[in-house]
Structures are given as C-alpha cells and as structure tokens.
Amino acid sequence: MILEPLVLPDVTVWGVTITQHQVVTTLSVLWAIYLGAVAIWIILQKRSPVSTLLWILTLALLPYAGFGVYYFFGPQRLRRRRLKRLRSRIAIAGQTEVARLKESPHDVPLPVGQMIRLGTSTSDVPVSTATDLRMLVGGGQTYDAFLEAIDGAKNHIHIEFYIYDADRIGTLIRDRLIAKAREGVTVRFLVDALGSSSLGRRFLRPLREAGADVAFFHDVKIGRRLRPVTNFRNHRKILVVDGVIGFTGGINVTDDEDERVRADAYHDIHLRIEGGAVRWLQMVFLEDWAYSTSERMDPADIPALLPDTPAGEHYLQILSSGPDDPRESIHRMQVAAINAATERVWLTTAYFVPTSAALMSLTLAALRGVDVRVLVPCVSDSRVVTAAARSYFDELIDAGVKVWEYQDRMLHSKTLVVDDTYSFIGTANFDQRSFVLNFEVTVLMYGPMMASNLNRQFEMDLRKSMRVQARRKVSPLRRLGDATARLFSPVL
C-alpha cells in the first residue's frame, strides 16, 4: 500500500486564495529567518563551541518557541555594576596585611606566587590573612558556630544564603536575628528567590517588624527579573558578623543539613574565618546587597563595616565568580592548582559535570603520576546530574584517576586539596553551572594547615565510600542514559 502525500486544500481569505505551496514557502522562509536570528543571538554570547552548537540545534527543533526558551533558560551574561569605591576602601584598609606579607621571612615559591597573582587578576582580590581559621563538619557544628557569632554581634549581621528554610533551624536563627535587631544591631538578610522560594511573608514579618532589612536576590517578578531567576542563581552561603567573623562553605540553612534533626542529613563542610580576610567576604555580600536592593552604603558606615584588624598567620584569598564576570575566577584557579600538582589532587563535589579544561586537568595530573582522587555522591538530589557524572568515570579511570561514590548520605561538600599547598572550601561544585552560571564564592587557603585537615576528612569520607571499578557491570540501557545526560552537560 502506497501512502499518498497529504494535500491541503486551498484557502480563500478576504478574497485572496492561498495555496499549499504558498503556505509551505512562507513557513520555510519564516523558519529560516528565525533560525538565523537565534543562531546570531547565541553565537554573540561567545560560549564554548559545544554549548553554542547544542543550543542552536535544540532551538532549531523548537520553531519560534525557541526565543522564549533561550530567553528564560539560556546561559547569557549578566551585567551589573561593581562597588569600585568600596573595593578601594577595602584595599586601603588592608595595608597592615600588605606590610606583614612584605615582611615575611620566607620567600614565596614561584608557583605559589603565580597562583596569588592569578587570583588577584581574576577576582580583583589580593592575598589576605586570618587570625583564626576553622573547618566545620556538618550542620550541627556549623549552626552552633553561627548562633555563637550572632549572639555576640555588636554592630551588624549580614546573612546571605541560597537555601533558607522556614523549619526548625531556620526559625531558631531567625529568632536570634530578631533579638539582635531589637538590641539595635543592623541585620541585613538576603536570600536567593529560587532557592528560598518557600519563605513566606508570615515567616519574614517578625524579622521585618524587628527592624531587619530583608531582600531577595533576583526576586520573581514579571519583567526584567523573571529571566535571571531561572539561571543566574545566587548559590553563595555567607554570614558576616561585625566585619571580623565570617562564614562560607556548602551548608545552607535547612534541617536537611542538620544531622541532629535528620539521620540522613546532607554531609557537608563549612569554614569559619576571623580576621582581615573577612573584609573581602564582606565585599561580596555588600555587592550582592547593593545589586538586589539598589541601596547605597552610607560612607559613615564604612569604618564599622570594614574595621581595622591585625594581620594573621593564615594566608588565603576570597574568590568570587558569576555570570557578571567572564574571568571565571573559581574555575581558572582550581584548574591552575590541579595543573600545578606534584603529589595529590583530592576533590570532593556534590555535582561533577566538569568543563573540558577541568576534565583535562584531572586526567593530565593522573597521567603524570599525581595521586588524583574524586569523591562524588552515590546518588545526588538530581538524577540527571548523577547520570551525567557517571558518564565521565571511564575516561577518568582509564587515565589513572581513582573515583569513589559516597554511600552513607547525600554528599554535599565542595572541597579540593592540592599537595600540601592549596585548599579550596566554598559554595562552588566542580560543574559547569557553578563555574559559569551561578554566583559563587570559594576560599583558597595557602599552606599545610588546612590541607592536612582536608586530607584527614577526605580519608574519613572514603571509609563510607565505594571505589568505582574500571570494568564494572553496567547495563546497556544505563550506559545510554548516562551518555544522553552528558549531552546536556553545557546546560546542566
């Protein structure tokens, strides 16, 4: 049986007869114009060739609707003004540390000096110091440290989180903030509109009534705010108290990360910093606050926001990155550190969807004999990301990288230790979304002290992990699923 081609009848509209041939020709011309416009739009974003081609091919299959898809979900650059005057004030306030660094009796090795310069040139943040540096493991330990710092606040409390839930720990911290606001302490409370979408007016009303300032990063509103909230998420977790104590890391404010409440709470790492380096963490918060609220800092408040602090013995840099800065500081610094490795590279990440450069750095390090280990969750909270991560395992293992899957709970840590020299703890995962699309902050610490802490923690985590074998049995259907998920790596 031979099927006849579908023939559409001619249509007469307002006395004009439209033939099937005219309809097909018109639609073809419109589709060509649409595809050309979409291609030019995407190409001008200057993304990686793979990501660019993937978006063009995807939108080619979505005639006309593709404009809307790319507008709301496409990886576009975001432009926002930086507080250049504030950065200058911070640099001036750090002259004590600069003098301390110059007086250091030990010469900085050339590779370390190059890393410091790279961090400065990609993030505009020089090396700084801390008088006290503590790694916090798990929500229980971290939340106790939060509450202790909040209770001791005298001037201001700045809090910024991707996820802040109105649950037990969220309510407890909110009530402590309310108490400090009533005492006259300035409280600025900033959360991501998407990550903290569960926060309602009823929960926030007591905080506002106590005098705290509350803001949402990329609030969900019709108009210019609707597009960025989809992709340009503020994934940072920052708490700054009086400009001298600061926290950042992977832990959000939620009972999901408090092992005292849930036996299956996320396993995570956070960092407490005291000293001059907190000024740069303060800068990240104030820039996010100014962007979200359009509020200008009163010059009279600067001394309290940036208090004079003594130089410390711990050397570090605060690295921030986001879709507003094409330099991708965190991405470049981690790849550069891995490329400089001579002994070990131990990476822990909740989401492993590396860029080509990041993947190449790991495999090259392993091939030249460096002990490269990658620890990821057995099952993350995103099945697509888990599948995409597993698609990289064979390539890693073939190059000599040792891969483990954490079996105990959801692994949410974001750490990297290279030799005994570079230690990273922050909010950024080892994935393309963190490197390019999200607003992130990571602390790079120099020296063996934090490296030894992270090494011990990594070895403890391996006890609850299973090593991925080179010739493991994987069904053809799962291999196909993993490979398919990998196709979407540029947009995950």
Secondary structure, 3 states (H helix, E strand, C coil): CCCCCCCCCCEEECCEEECHHHHHHHHHHHHHHHHHHHHHHHHCCCCCHHHHHHHHHHHHCCCCHHHHHHHHHCCCCCCCCCCHHHHHHHHHHCHHHHHHHHCCCCCCCHHHHHHHHHHHHHHCCCCEEECEEEEEEHHHHHHHHHHHHHHCCCCEEEEEECCECCCHHHHHHHHHHHHHHHCCCEEEEEEECCCCCCCCHHHHHHHHHCCCEEEEECCCCCCCCHHHHHHCCECCCEEEECCCEEEEECCCECHHHCCCCCCCCCECEEEEEECCCHHHHHHHHHHHHHHHHCCCCCHHHHHHHCCCCCCCCEEEEEEEECCCCCCCHHHHHHHHHHHCCCCEEEEECCCEECCHHHHHHHHHHHHCCCEEEEEEECCCCCHHHHHHHHCCHHHHHHCCCEEEEECCCCECCCEEEECCCEEEEECCCEEHHHHHHCEEEEEEEECHHHHHHHHHHHHHHHCCEEECCCCCCCCHHHHHHHHHHHHCHHHC
